[in-house]
């Protein structure tokens, strides 16, 4: 194994140091320090308003941090090294970096005027400048993977919520991302539709994809996550192996939260 390969494996997929995010006078992230290794599945849990979704949005540069530092692999988020100086990235540089990070939202965000197949083709076509002929086979394979190959010509309005979310996952994967972010992907679904979406996420985790998942699905977190991070009022309160955090939480705030969701 070459030194370059060893270095690539040693670099975390995500690293935050003292990350701060404010919305006006409201401090939402109050100094987040965390690393996520390549191939890890990390679930973020905590009450609404604890900063979980904001942290994901900072990773994907949908929000700009007000302090601290954040990296995805070797790339400092929001900045580019030119010579010996850091410069803020241009909008086009931000879009280029974001193309390598898949994000699935609570509300599917599919283009309603495009078919399922067209939804999958759109970003690789426009952002990666790939030809439809090169993307289509990959897109069909992903639809097969999420159990929706027969829906390629359907429009989002013709699908159930669970089917739309599975299309959203396939669409994100069509960009061949190195990191997947999930922001409460099942919270808008009827209970009977949740299982199909979680199965797709379980299969994705088994494939070795690095995943950071904001979720209230404790069964999924217990079964799939390598680590669980509990956030409270903008801070990381507890971080450890999934079964340890869920089965024997150390912090009283974690204990109280888990008691409330059970």
MOCORZI-V196139 format. One record per residue. N is the residue number from 1. PHI is phi in degrees with one decimal (* if undefined). PSI is psi in whole degrees, 0 to 359 (* if undefined). Layout:
BEGIN
N_PHI_PSI / N_PHI_PSI
END
This chain:
BEGIN
1_*_129 / 2_-74.9_158 / 3_-57.2_325 / 4_-65.4_320 / 5_-66.4_317 / 6_-61.0_320 / 7_-64.4_317 / 8_-61.1_322 / 9_-71.9_329 / 10_-77.8_334 / 11_-72.4_126 / 12_-61.5_154 / 13_-69.6_319 / 14_-133.8_135 / 15_-140.2_127 / 16_-119.9_138 / 17_-130.0_112 / 18_58.4_36 / 19_-69.9_129 / 20_-125.8_137 / 21_-139.1_126 / 22_-116.2_148 / 23_-118.3_98 / 24_64.3_234 / 25_-86.9_355 / 26_-88.6_117 / 27_-91.4_110 / 28_-92.2_320 / 29_-115.0_127 / 30_-119.0_49 / 31_96.7_69 / 32_-87.1_125 / 33_-120.4_116 / 34_-162.6_153 / 35_-127.8_143 / 36_-123.4_121 / 37_-82.8_159 / 38_-63.1_134 / 39_85.2_358 / 40_-82.8_149 / 41_-113.6_116 / 42_-118.7_127 / 43_-103.6_131 / 44_-98.6_124 / 45_-125.2_163 / 46_147.2_167 / 47_-67.4_160 / 48_-57.8_138 / 49_88.4_6 / 50_-84.2_353 / 51_105.9_4 / 52_-61.9_307 / 53_-66.4_324 / 54_-62.9_321 / 55_-61.5_315 / 56_-58.9_317 / 57_-67.3_330 / 58_-69.5_320 / 59_-59.3_318 / 60_-90.7_7 / 61_59.6_29 / 62_-82.0_341 / 63_-131.0_147 / 64_-102.0_125 / 65_-66.0_150 / 66_-95.7_349 / 67_-168.8_166 / 68_80.4_188 / 69_-135.0_151 / 70_-145.2_133 / 71_-125.3_146 / 72_-116.2_113 / 73_54.1_228 / 74_-84.0_354 / 75_-90.7_120 / 76_-68.8_121 / 77_-66.0_125 / 78_90.8_351 / 79_-136.0_156 / 80_-133.6_134 / 81_-81.5_120 / 82_-124.5_112 / 83_68.5_236 / 84_-109.5_14 / 85_-122.5_145 / 86_-88.7_134 / 87_-125.0_146 / 88_-63.5_141 / 89_-70.2_149 / 90_-76.6_167 / 91_-58.6_321 / 92_-68.4_325 / 93_-68.6_322 / 94_-62.3_315 / 95_-62.9_322 / 96_-63.4_315 / 97_-68.2_321 / 98_-64.9_335 / 99_-61.9_338 / 100_-94.3_4 / 101_-122.6_119 / 102_-87.1_141 / 103_-136.2_132 / 104_-118.2_126 / 105_-99.7_170 / 106_-62.4_317 / 107_-109.7_103 / 108_-22.1_323 / 109_58.2_33 / 110_-76.3_153 / 111_-76.4_114 / 112_-68.1_336 / 113_-89.3_359 / 114_-111.2_148 / 115_-69.7_172 / 116_-56.7_311 / 117_-61.2_316 / 118_-64.2_326 / 119_-60.4_320 / 120_-72.8_326 / 121_-77.6_335 / 122_-58.6_307 / 123_-69.5_314 / 124_-58.9_326 / 125_-67.7_311 / 126_-83.6_320 / 127_-89.5_315 / 128_-90.6_352 / 129_59.6_34 / 130_-88.5_154 / 131_-82.1_147 / 132_-54.9_321 / 133_-62.0_329 / 134_-80.4_334 / 135_-90.4_327 / 136_-59.1_318 / 137_-65.0_319 / 138_-63.0_318 / 139_-63.5_317 / 140_-63.5_320 / 141_-62.4_321 / 142_-70.2_321 / 143_-64.4_323 / 144_-64.1_319 / 145_-62.3_324 / 146_-96.1_9 / 147_76.5_28 / 148_-132.7_28 / 149_-59.5_328 / 150_-78.3_357 / 151_-105.0_13 / 152_-57.3_327 / 153_-96.4_1 / 154_-79.8_160 / 155_-100.1_154 / 156_-50.8_322 / 157_-64.9_342 / 158_-88.8_0 / 159_-110.7_154 / 160_-72.2_168 / 161_-59.8_318 / 162_-63.7_321 / 163_-66.4_319 / 164_-61.3_320 / 165_-67.6_324 / 166_-66.5_324 / 167_-63.6_319 / 168_-61.4_322 / 169_-66.2_314 / 170_-61.5_321 / 171_-62.3_317 / 172_-63.4_319 / 173_-70.3_338 / 174_-64.8_339 / 175_-83.6_2 / 176_52.4_57 / 177_-74.0_159 / 178_-93.5_347 / 179_-146.4_137 / 180_-118.3_131 / 181_-113.5_131 / 182_-122.8_121 / 183_-107.4_92 / 184_47.1_59 / 185_-67.7_345 / 186_-111.9_359 / 187_-71.0_340 / 188_-94.9_5 / 189_-98.8_150 / 190_-63.8_147 / 191_-53.0_324 / 192_-73.0_349 / 193_-98.2_350 / 194_-66.6_320 / 195_-57.6_318 / 196_-64.8_321 / 197_-68.5_316 / 198_-63.9_326 / 199_-62.6_317 / 200_-60.8_318 / 201_-67.9_323 / 202_-61.9_315 / 203_-62.6_321 / 204_-64.7_319 / 205_-62.4_319 / 206_-63.7_333 / 207_-75.0_350 / 208_98.2_7 / 209_-66.6_136 / 210_-72.8_126 / 211_-135.6_136 / 212_-120.1_121 / 213_-125.2_119 / 214_-85.9_121 / 215_-153.3_155 / 216_-109.5_7 / 217_-85.7_91 / 218_-68.7_329 / 219_-64.2_316 / 220_-61.5_314 / 221_-60.1_317 / 222_-64.8_319 / 223_-80.4_328 / 224_-110.9_325 / 225_-72.0_140 / 226_-76.6_322 / 227_-137.3_154 / 228_-123.6_134 / 229_-114.8_123 / 230_-100.2_123 / 231_-109.6_144 / 232_-145.5_121 / 233_50.2_47 / 234_83.0_7 / 235_-128.6_154 / 236_-84.6_118 / 237_-95.3_324 / 238_-148.4_140 / 239_-148.0_119 / 240_-172.3_182 / 241_-55.1_144 / 242_-54.5_309 / 243_-67.0_330 / 244_-70.4_313 / 245_-65.5_317 / 246_-75.8_325 / 247_-88.6_332 / 248_-147.3_63 / 249_-62.9_139 / 250_-87.1_323 / 251_-88.6_141 / 252_-63.1_328 / 253_-69.3_322 / 254_-63.4_316 / 255_-58.9_315 / 256_-65.7_319 / 257_-63.8_313 / 258_-65.4_325 / 259_-64.5_325 / 260_-73.6_326 / 261_-83.5_342 / 262_-81.5_*
END
